[in-house]
Amino acid sequence: MVAYVKIERGLGPDGRIAVVRFDRGDGINALSPEALRQLTAAARSFEDDVATSVVVLAGSNDAHRGG
């Protein structure tokens, strides 16, 4: 399985920010069924996370250029 989602936690001055970065790797970043499953799992991973106050969803830096 290819990992489309990467989660970085503990960011920011107080460590209360997380970034969920989505990158399908093909420059399109369309929401395929597998990509949706991974994004859903990422969202669920914050359900009981009292240490995170802000979650930022971002694409990759190259997504708009096609790689």
C-alpha positions in Angstrom: 0.0 0.0 0.0 1.3 3.4 -0.9 1.1 6.0 1.9 -0.6 9.2 0.6 -0.9 10.9 4.1 1.9 12.0 6.4 1.1 13.4 9.9 3.5 15.7 11.7 2.5 16.4 15.4 4.0 18.6 18.1 4.7 21.6 15.9 4.4 25.2 16.9 5.7 27.1 19.9 3.7 24.9 22.4 3.7 21.7 20.3 -0.1 21.9 19.8 -0.2 22.1 16.0 -0.3 19.1 13.6 0.1 19.1 9.9 -1.6 16.4 7.8 0.1 16.4 4.4 -1.6 14.7 1.5 0.4 13.7 -1.6 -0.8 11.1 -4.0 2.5 11.4 -5.9 1.1 11.9 -9.3 0.6 15.7 -9.3 -3.2 15.3 -9.5 -4.0 14.5 -5.8 -7.5 13.3 -6.7 -9.3 11.6 -3.9 -9.2 8.0 -4.8 -10.9 5.4 -2.5 -7.5 4.6 -0.9 -6.6 8.2 -0.4 -10.0 8.8 1.3 -9.4 5.9 3.6 -6.0 7.3 4.6 -7.4 10.8 5.1 -10.2 9.4 7.2 -7.8 7.4 9.3 -5.7 10.5 9.8 -8.7 12.5 11.0 -9.7 9.7 13.4 -6.2 9.7 14.9 -7.0 13.1 16.4 -10.3 12.0 18.1 -8.7 11.5 21.6 -5.6 13.7 21.0 -5.9 16.4 23.7 -2.4 17.6 23.0 -3.3 19.0 19.6 -5.3 22.2 19.2 -4.9 22.9 15.5 -4.8 20.5 12.5 -3.7 21.9 9.1 -4.5 19.9 6.0 -2.0 20.6 3.2 -1.0 19.2 -0.2 2.5 18.6 -1.2 4.6 21.5 -2.5 4.8 19.8 -5.9 1.1 18.8 -6.3 0.2 21.8 -8.5 3.2 21.3 -10.8 2.7 17.6 -11.4 5.6 16.2 -9.4 
